[in-house]
Amino acid sequence: MLDISSRMVTTRASSARSEHHRRTNRRSCSVMNPIDASLEHVEVFTTGALGRPGQRTFFLQMSGEGSNYHVKCEKLQVAAISQYLMNVLQDLPPADERPIASSMALSSPSDPAFVLGRIALGYDTHNDRLILELAEMGDTDEEDEYEELGRIRLSITRGQAIAFCEHADAAVSAGRPPCHWCDGVVDPDGHVCPRMN
C-alpha cells in the first residue's frame, strides 16, 4: 500500500451534460464489468477535447503496462486536476525528465472506460510519485451504497505531471474566448452582450 499524502481533492461533475454521460455510460461499460485498474508504470497521461468550441467533449487518456484507457470528463475536472498537481509540484524539486510534446496528443478515443466522477489525488513520498485515483460517476439517487463503480489508479512522475498541467491548461483555454465587456463566452456564431445592447 502506498503512503499517500492526506491532502486530497474531490470534485464531481454536476452539469446537465454529465447526466447524459451517466446514462450513456451505464449502458455501455460498467453495468456488467466495472473497470478496476492500477497503472504503476504509466507511459502516457494526457487530456484533450473533441468537437467545436462550446460543444467539446473532454477526455483523460492513460496508458501503460499494455493497457490504454480513455475516461470521459468535464472541462472543470481537467482544470481541477491541473491546479492541484501544480500546487503539489511547487513544494517538490524540479523534474529531471519530461515527456516529449508529441506524446501528449490525445489519441482518438473509442469506447471510454467510464464517465469521471470522484477524483482523489495525493503524493507518494517513498517512491516520489503523484497518485491519481479516478472513479466512475455513480447514480446519486440509487439506494445501493455498495454500488460497484469503475476505478483507475495511476502513478505518474513529476515530469509527467508538469507536462500534463501545461497540456491541460492549453486544452482548457482553447475553448470559446470570453467577452471583454461582460465576461460571457463568445460563440463562433456571435455573442449577444448584455452590456452592449
GULOMAR-360757 format. One record per residue: residue number from 0; residue in one letter; chain; x negated, y, z negated of N, C-alpha, C in turn. Coordinates in Angstrom, 1 decimal. Each point is the difference from the previous one (the first is absolute). Layout:
// residues N
  num  residuo  cadena    n.xx    n.yy    n.zz   ca.xx   ca.yy   ca.zz    c.xx    c.yy    c.zz
  NUM        a       A       X       Y       Z       X       Y       Z       X       Y       Z
...
//
This chain:
// residues 197
  num  residuo  cadena    n.xx    n.yy    n.zz   ca.xx   ca.yy   ca.zz    c.xx    c.yy    c.zz
    0        m       A    -0.9    -1.2     0.0     0.9     1.2     0.0    -0.9     1.2     0.0
    1        l       A     0.3     1.0     0.9    -0.8     1.2     0.1     0.3     0.9    -1.2
    2        d       A    -1.0     0.7    -0.4     0.1     1.1    -1.0     0.5     1.3     0.7
    3        i       A     1.2     0.2     0.1     0.6     1.1     0.7     0.2     1.1    -0.9
    4        s       A    -0.4     1.3     0.4     0.3     1.1    -0.9     1.5     0.2    -0.2
    5        s       A     0.3     0.6    -1.2     1.4     0.1    -0.4     0.7     1.2     0.8
    6        r       A    -0.8     0.8     0.7     0.6     1.1     0.8     0.7    -0.6     1.2
    7        m       A     1.3     0.1     0.0     0.8    -0.6     1.1     0.9     1.1     0.5
    8        v       A     0.4    -0.1     1.2     1.0     0.8     0.6     1.0    -0.8     0.7
    9        t       A     1.3     0.3    -0.2     1.1    -0.8     0.6     0.8     1.0     0.8
   10        t       A     0.4    -0.4     1.2     0.9     0.8     0.8     1.0    -0.9     0.7
   11        r       A     1.2     0.5     0.2     1.0    -0.8     0.6     0.7     0.9     1.1
   12        a       A     0.1    -0.5     1.2     0.7     0.7     1.0     1.5     0.2    -0.3
   13        s       A     0.5     1.1     0.4     1.4     0.3    -0.4     0.8     0.6     1.1
   14        s       A    -0.5     0.1     1.2     0.8     0.6     1.1     1.0    -0.9     0.6
   15        a       A     0.9     0.6     0.7     1.0    -0.8     0.7    -0.6    -1.0     1.0
   16        r       A    -1.2     0.4     0.6    -0.6    -0.9     0.9    -0.5    -1.3    -0.7
   17        s       A    -0.4     0.2    -1.3    -0.5    -1.2    -0.7     1.1    -1.0    -0.3
   18        e       A     1.2     0.5    -0.1     1.1    -1.0    -0.2     0.2    -0.9     1.3
   19        h       A    -0.2     0.7     1.1     0.1    -0.8     1.3    -1.2    -1.0     0.0
   20        h       A    -1.2     0.4    -0.3    -1.1    -0.9     0.0     0.2    -1.1    -1.0
   21        r       A     0.6     0.2    -1.1     0.2    -1.0    -1.0     1.0    -1.1     0.6
   22        r       A     1.0     0.4     0.6     1.0    -1.0     0.6    -0.7    -0.8     1.1
   23        t       A    -0.8     0.7     0.9    -0.7    -0.6     1.1    -1.0    -1.0    -0.6
   24        n       A    -0.7     0.4    -1.0    -1.0    -0.8    -0.6     0.6    -1.3    -0.6
   25        r       A     1.1     0.1    -0.7     0.6    -1.1    -0.6     0.3    -1.1     1.0
   26        r       A     0.4     0.4     1.2     0.3    -1.0     1.0    -1.2    -0.7     0.6
   27        s       A    -1.1     0.8     0.1    -1.1    -0.5     0.8    -1.1    -0.6    -0.7
   28        c       A    -0.3     0.4    -1.3    -1.2    -0.6    -0.5     0.1    -0.6    -1.4
   29        s       A     0.7     0.5    -0.9    -0.3    -0.4    -1.4     1.1    -0.9    -0.6
   30        v       A     1.1    -0.2     0.7     1.1    -0.8    -0.5    -0.5    -1.4    -0.2
   31        m       A    -0.7    -0.6     1.0    -0.4    -1.4    -0.1    -1.3    -0.1    -0.8
   32        n       A    -1.1     0.7     0.5    -1.3    -0.2    -0.6    -0.6     1.4    -0.2
   33        p       A     0.1     0.5    -1.2    -0.7     1.3    -0.3    -1.5    -0.1     0.1
   34        i       A    -0.7     1.0     0.6    -1.4     0.0     0.1    -0.6     0.2    -1.4
   35        d       A    -1.0    -0.8    -0.3    -0.8     0.1    -1.2    -1.5    -0.2     0.4
   36        a       A    -0.7     1.1     0.3    -1.3    -0.1     0.5    -1.0     0.9    -0.9
   37        s       A    -1.2    -0.5     0.0    -1.1     0.7    -0.7    -1.2     0.0     0.9
   38        l       A    -0.5     1.2     0.3    -1.1     0.2     0.9    -1.2     0.6    -0.8
   39        e       A    -1.0    -0.8    -0.3    -1.1     0.4    -0.7    -1.1     0.6     0.9
   40        h       A     0.0    -0.4     1.2    -1.0     0.5     1.0     0.7     0.6     1.2
   41        v       A     0.4     1.3    -0.2     0.8     0.7     1.0    -0.9     0.5     1.1
   42        e       A     0.3    -0.3     1.3    -0.7     0.5     1.1     0.6     1.3     0.6
   43        v       A     1.3     0.1    -0.1     0.7     1.2     0.5     1.1     0.4    -1.0
   44        f       A     0.0     1.3    -0.3     1.1     0.6    -0.8     0.2     1.3     0.6
   45        t       A     1.2     0.2     0.6     0.2     1.2     0.7     1.5     0.3     0.0
   46        t       A     0.4     1.1     0.6     1.4     0.4     0.2     0.2     0.7     1.3
   47        g       A     1.2     0.2     0.4     0.4     0.7     1.2     1.5     0.0     0.2
   48        a       A     0.4     0.7     1.0     1.4     0.2     0.2     0.3    -0.2     1.5
   49        l       A     1.2    -0.6     0.3     0.5    -0.2     1.3     1.2     0.9     0.2
   50        g       A     0.2     0.5     1.2     1.1     0.9     0.3    -0.3     1.4     0.1
   51        r       A     0.9     0.8     0.5    -0.2     1.4     0.2     0.2     0.8    -1.4
   52        p       A    -0.6     1.1    -0.1     0.2     0.8    -1.3     1.5     0.2    -0.3
   53        g       A     0.3    -0.2    -1.3     1.3     0.0    -0.5     0.7    -1.3     0.0
   54        q       A    -0.5    -1.0     0.8     0.6    -1.3     0.1    -1.1    -1.1    -0.2
   55        r       A    -1.1     0.4    -0.7    -1.1    -0.9    -0.1     0.2    -1.1    -1.1
   56        t       A    -0.5    -1.2     0.3     0.0    -1.1    -1.0    -1.4    -0.2    -0.4
   57        f       A    -0.2     0.0    -1.3    -1.4    -0.2    -0.5    -0.2    -1.4    -0.4
   58        f       A    -1.3    -0.5     0.1    -0.4    -1.3    -0.3    -1.3     0.1    -0.8
   59        l       A    -0.2    -1.0    -0.9    -1.3    -0.3    -0.5    -0.5    -1.2     0.6
   60        q       A    -1.3    -0.1     0.3    -0.5    -1.2     0.6    -1.2    -0.5    -0.8
   61        m       A    -0.1    -1.3    -0.3    -1.1    -0.5    -0.7    -0.3    -1.4     0.5
   62        s       A    -1.3    -0.3     0.2    -0.4    -1.3     0.5    -1.3    -0.4    -0.6
   63        g       A    -0.2    -1.3    -0.1    -1.2    -0.6    -0.6     0.3    -1.4    -0.3
   64        e       A    -1.1    -0.8    -0.1     0.1    -1.4    -0.3     0.9    -0.8     1.0
   65        g       A     0.0     0.5     1.2     0.8    -0.7     1.0     1.5     0.4     0.1
   66        s       A     0.4     0.9    -0.8     1.4     0.4    -0.1     0.1     1.5     0.4
   67        n       A     1.2     0.4     0.6     0.3     1.3     0.4     1.4     0.4    -0.4
   68        y       A     0.2     1.1    -0.7     1.3     0.3    -0.4     0.3     1.5     0.3
   69        h       A     1.3     0.2     0.4     0.5     1.4     0.1     1.2     0.1    -1.0
   70        v       A     0.0     1.2    -0.6     1.1     0.3    -1.0     0.6     1.3     0.4
   71        k       A     1.3     0.0     0.2     0.7     1.2     0.4     0.2     0.9    -1.3
   72        c       A    -0.2     1.3     0.2     0.0     0.9    -1.2     0.5     1.3     0.4
   73        e       A     0.0     0.9    -0.9     0.4     1.4     0.2    -1.2     0.9     0.0
   74        k       A     0.1     1.1     0.7    -1.1     1.0     0.1    -0.4     0.4    -1.4
   75        l       A     0.9     0.3    -0.9    -0.3     0.4    -1.3    -0.8    -1.0    -0.8
   76        q       A     0.3    -1.3     0.3    -0.8    -1.1    -0.7    -1.4     0.0     0.5
   77        v       A    -0.2     0.2     1.3    -1.4     0.1     0.5    -0.7     1.2    -0.7
   78        a       A     0.6     1.1     0.0    -0.6     1.2    -0.7    -0.3    -0.2    -1.4
   79        a       A     0.9    -0.7    -0.7    -0.2    -0.3    -1.5    -1.2    -0.9    -0.2
   80        i       A    -0.2    -1.1     0.9    -1.1    -0.9    -0.1    -1.3     0.8     0.2
   81        s       A     0.0     0.8     1.0    -1.2     0.8     0.4    -0.4     1.0    -1.2
   82        q       A     1.0     0.6    -0.5    -0.2     1.0    -1.1    -0.6    -0.7    -1.3
   83        y       A     0.5    -1.2    -0.3    -0.4    -0.7    -1.2    -1.5    -0.5     0.2
   84        l       A    -0.2    -0.6     1.2    -1.4    -0.5     0.3    -1.0     1.2    -0.1
   85        m       A     0.3     1.1     0.6    -0.9     1.2    -0.1    -0.2     0.4    -1.4
   86        n       A     1.0     0.0    -0.8    -0.2     0.3    -1.4    -1.0    -0.9    -0.7
   87        v       A     0.2    -1.3     0.2    -0.9    -1.0    -0.6    -1.4     0.2     0.6
   88        l       A    -0.2     0.2     1.3    -1.3     0.1     0.6    -0.8     1.2    -0.5
   89        q       A     0.7     1.0    -0.4    -0.7     1.2    -0.6    -0.9    -0.3    -1.2
   90        d       A     0.4    -1.1    -0.7    -0.7    -0.4    -1.2    -1.1    -1.1     0.3
   91        l       A    -0.1    -0.4     1.2    -1.0    -1.1     0.4    -1.1     0.6     0.8
   92        p       A    -1.1    -0.8     0.1    -1.1     0.4     0.9     0.4     0.0     1.4
   93        p       A    -0.7     0.8     0.9     0.3     0.0     1.4    -0.1    -1.4     0.6
   94        a       A     0.7    -0.3     1.0     0.0    -1.3     0.7    -1.2    -0.1     0.9
   95        d       A    -0.7    -1.2     0.0    -1.2    -0.2     0.8     0.4    -0.3     1.4
   96        e       A     1.1    -0.8     0.2     0.4    -0.4     1.4     1.5     0.3     0.2
   97        r       A     0.3     0.3     1.2     1.4     0.2     0.4     0.3    -0.7     1.3
   98        p       A     1.3    -0.3     0.2     0.4    -0.6     1.2    -0.2     1.0     1.2
   99        i       A    -0.3    -0.5     1.2    -0.1     0.9     1.1     1.4     0.5     0.4
  100        a       A     0.1     1.1     0.6     1.3     0.7     0.2     0.9    -0.9     0.9
  101        s       A    -0.6    -0.6     1.0     0.9    -0.8     0.9     0.7    -1.2    -0.7
  102        s       A    -0.5    -0.4    -1.1     0.6    -1.2    -0.7     1.2     0.5    -0.8
  103        m       A     0.3     1.3    -0.1     1.1     0.5    -0.8     1.3     0.1     0.9
  104        a       A    -0.1    -0.3     1.2     1.1     0.1     0.9     1.0    -1.1    -0.4
  105        l       A     1.3     0.3    -0.1     1.0    -0.9    -0.3     0.3    -0.9     1.2
  106        s       A    -0.1    -1.4    -0.3     0.4    -0.9     1.1     1.5    -0.1     0.1
  107        s       A     0.5    -0.3     1.1     1.4    -0.1     0.2     0.7    -1.0    -0.9
  108        p       A     0.8     0.5    -0.9     0.7    -0.9    -1.0     1.0    -0.9     0.8
  109        s       A     0.0    -1.3    -0.4     1.0    -0.9     0.6     1.2     0.0    -1.0
  110        d       A     0.0    -0.9    -0.9     1.0    -0.1    -1.0    -0.5     0.3    -1.4
  111        p       A     0.4     1.2    -0.6    -0.6     0.3    -1.3     0.2    -1.0    -1.0
  112        a       A    -1.0    -0.1    -0.9     0.2    -1.0    -1.1     1.1     0.3    -0.9
  113        f       A     0.2     1.3    -0.3     1.2     0.5    -0.8     0.0     1.5     0.1
  114        v       A     1.0     0.6    -0.6     0.1     1.5    -0.2    -0.5     0.3    -1.4
  115        l       A    -0.9     1.0     0.0    -0.7     0.3    -1.3     0.9     0.7    -1.0
  116        g       A    -0.1    -0.5    -1.2     0.8     0.5    -1.2    -1.0     0.6    -1.0
  117        r       A    -0.3    -0.8    -1.0    -1.0     0.5    -1.0    -1.4    -0.1     0.4
  118        i       A    -0.8     0.9    -0.5    -1.4     0.0     0.3    -0.8     0.1    -1.3
  119        a       A    -0.9    -0.9    -0.2    -0.8     0.1    -1.2    -1.5     0.1     0.4
  120        l       A    -0.7     1.0    -0.6    -1.4     0.2     0.4    -0.9     0.1    -1.2
  121        g       A    -1.2    -0.5     0.1    -0.9     0.0    -1.1    -1.4    -0.1     0.5
  122        y       A    -1.0     0.0    -1.0    -1.4    -0.1     0.3    -0.6    -1.2    -0.8
  123        d       A    -0.6    -0.9     0.7    -0.7    -1.1    -0.6    -1.5     0.4    -0.3
  124        t       A    -0.3     0.3    -1.2    -1.3     0.6    -0.3    -1.1    -1.1     0.1
  125        h       A     0.3    -1.2    -0.3    -1.0    -1.1     0.1    -0.5    -0.2     1.4
  126        n       A     0.9    -0.1     1.0    -0.3    -0.2     1.4    -0.1     1.2     0.8
  127        d       A     0.2     1.2    -0.6     0.0     1.3     0.8     0.9    -0.1     1.2
  128        r       A     1.3    -0.3    -0.3     1.0    -0.1     1.1     1.2     0.7    -0.4
  129        l       A     0.7     0.6     0.9     1.3     0.6    -0.2     1.1    -1.1     0.3
  130        i       A     0.9    -0.1    -0.9     1.0    -1.1     0.2     1.4     0.6     0.3
  131        l       A     0.6    -0.5     1.0     1.4     0.4     0.3     0.9    -1.2     0.0
  132        e       A     1.1     0.2    -0.6     1.0    -1.1     0.0     1.3     0.6     0.7
  133        l       A     0.4    -0.5     1.1     1.1     0.4     0.8     1.1    -0.9    -0.2
  134        a       A     1.2     0.4    -0.5     1.1    -0.9    -0.3     1.2     0.4     1.0
  135        e       A     0.7    -1.0     0.3     1.2     0.2     0.9     1.1     0.8    -0.7
  136        m       A     0.7     0.8     0.8     1.1     0.7    -0.6     1.1    -1.0    -0.3
  137        g       A     0.6     0.1    -1.2     1.1    -0.9    -0.4     1.3     0.7     0.0
  138        d       A     1.1    -0.7    -0.1     1.3     0.6     0.0     0.3     0.4    -1.5
  139        t       A     0.1     1.3    -0.3     0.1     0.4    -1.3     1.4    -0.3    -0.6
  140        d       A     0.9    -0.4     0.8     1.4    -0.3    -0.5     0.2    -1.5    -0.2
  141        e       A    -1.0    -0.8     0.2     0.1    -1.4    -0.2    -0.1    -0.3    -1.5
  142        e       A     0.8    -1.0    -0.5    -0.1    -0.3    -1.4    -1.1    -0.9    -0.4
  143        d       A    -0.6    -0.7     1.0    -1.1    -0.9    -0.2    -1.3     0.7    -0.2
  144        e       A    -0.4     0.2    -1.3    -1.2     0.7    -0.3    -1.3    -0.8     0.4
  145        y       A     0.2    -1.3     0.2    -1.1    -0.8     0.4    -0.1    -0.3     1.5
  146        e       A     0.6     0.9     0.7     0.0    -0.1     1.5    -1.5    -0.1     0.5
  147        e       A    -0.2    -1.0     0.9    -1.3    -0.2     0.6    -0.2     1.0     1.1
  148        l       A    -1.1     0.8    -0.2    -0.4     1.0     1.0    -1.4    -0.2     0.6
  149        g       A    -0.2     0.5     1.2    -1.3    -0.1     0.5    -1.0     0.8    -0.7
  150        r       A    -1.3    -0.4     0.1    -1.0     0.8    -0.7    -1.4    -0.3     0.7
  151        i       A    -0.7     1.1     0.2    -1.4    -0.1     0.5    -0.9     0.8    -0.9
  152        r       A    -1.1    -0.7    -0.4    -1.0     0.6    -0.9    -1.3     0.0     0.8
  153        l       A    -0.6     1.2     0.0    -1.3     0.1     0.8    -1.0     0.8    -0.8
  154        s       A    -1.2    -0.3     0.3    -1.2     0.6    -0.6    -0.8     0.7     1.0
  155        i       A    -0.2     1.3    -0.1    -0.8     0.7     1.0    -1.2     0.7    -0.6
  156        t       A    -1.0     0.3     0.8    -1.2     0.7    -0.4     0.3     1.5    -0.1
  157        r       A    -0.9     0.8    -0.6     0.1     1.4     0.0     0.0     0.6     1.4
  158        g       A    -0.9    -0.6     0.9     0.0     0.5     1.4     1.3    -0.2     0.7
  159        q       A     0.6    -1.2    -0.2     1.3    -0.2     0.6     1.0     0.9    -0.5
  160        a       A     0.0     0.3    -1.3     1.0     0.9    -0.6    -0.2     1.4     0.6
  161        i       A    -1.2     0.5     0.2    -0.2     1.3     0.5     0.5     0.1     1.5
  162        a       A    -0.4    -1.0     0.7     0.5    -0.1     1.5     1.5     0.0     0.1
  163        f       A     0.6    -0.8    -0.9     1.5     0.0     0.0     0.6     1.3    -0.3
  164        c       A    -0.6     0.7    -1.0     0.6     1.3    -0.4    -0.1     1.0     1.1
  165        e       A    -1.1     0.1     0.7    -0.2     0.9     1.1     0.9    -0.3     1.1
  166        h       A     0.2    -1.3     0.3     0.8    -0.4     1.1     1.5     0.2    -0.4
  167        a       A     0.4    -0.3    -1.2     1.3     0.2    -0.5     0.4     1.5     0.1
  168        d       A    -0.9     0.8    -0.5     0.3     1.5     0.0     0.3     0.5     1.4
  169        a       A    -0.8    -0.5     1.0     0.2     0.4     1.4     1.3    -0.5     0.5
  170        a       A     0.4    -1.3    -0.3     1.2    -0.5     0.4     1.2     0.7    -0.5
  171        v       A     0.0     0.3    -1.3     1.1     0.7    -0.7     0.2     1.4     0.6
  172        s       A    -1.2     0.7     0.2     0.1     1.4     0.5     0.3     0.1     1.5
  173        a       A     0.0    -1.2     0.7     0.2     0.1     1.5     1.5     0.0     0.3
  174        g       A     0.9     0.2    -1.0     1.4     0.0     0.3     0.4     1.4     0.5
  175        r       A     1.3     0.3    -0.3     0.6     1.3     0.4    -0.7     1.1    -0.7
  176        p       A    -0.4     1.1     0.6    -0.6     1.1    -0.7     1.0     0.8    -0.8
  177        p       A    -0.4     0.7    -1.1     0.9     0.8    -0.7     0.3     1.3     0.6
  178        c       A     1.2     0.6    -0.2     0.3     1.3     0.5    -0.7     1.0    -0.9
  179        h       A    -0.6     1.1     0.6    -0.8     1.0    -0.7     0.9     0.8    -0.9
  180        w       A     1.3     0.1     0.4     1.0     0.9    -0.7     0.7    -0.7    -1.2
  181        c       A     0.5    -1.2     0.3     0.9    -0.7    -1.0    -0.6    -1.3    -0.6
  182        d       A    -1.2    -0.4     0.5    -0.6    -1.3    -0.4     0.7    -1.2     0.4
  183        g       A     1.1     0.1     0.7     0.7    -1.1     0.6    -0.8    -0.6     1.1
  184        v       A     0.3    -1.3     0.4    -0.7    -0.6     1.1     0.5     0.5     1.4
  185        v       A    -0.9     0.1     0.9     0.3     0.4     1.4     0.0    -1.2     0.9
  186        d       A     1.2    -0.4     0.5     0.2    -1.1     0.9    -0.6     0.3     1.3
  187        p       A    -0.4    -1.0     0.8    -0.4     0.2     1.4     1.0     0.8     0.8
  188        d       A     1.3    -0.2    -0.3     1.0     0.7     0.8     0.4     1.4    -0.5
  189        g       A    -0.7     0.4    -1.1     0.3     1.3    -0.5     0.3     0.0    -1.5
  190        h       A     0.3     1.2    -0.5     0.3     0.1    -1.5     0.9     1.2    -0.2
  191        v       A     1.0    -0.2    -0.8     0.9     1.1    -0.4    -0.5     0.5    -1.3
  192        c       A    -0.6     1.1     0.0    -0.6     0.6    -1.3     1.0     0.9    -0.7
  193        p       A     0.4    -0.4    -1.2     1.0     0.9    -0.7    -0.5     1.4    -0.3
  194        r       A    -1.3     0.2     0.0    -0.5     1.3    -0.3    -0.1     0.9     1.3
  195        m       A     0.0    -0.7     1.1     0.0     0.8     1.3     1.3     0.2     0.6
  196        n       A     1.1    -0.6    -0.5     1.3     0.1     0.5     1.0     0.7    -1.0
//
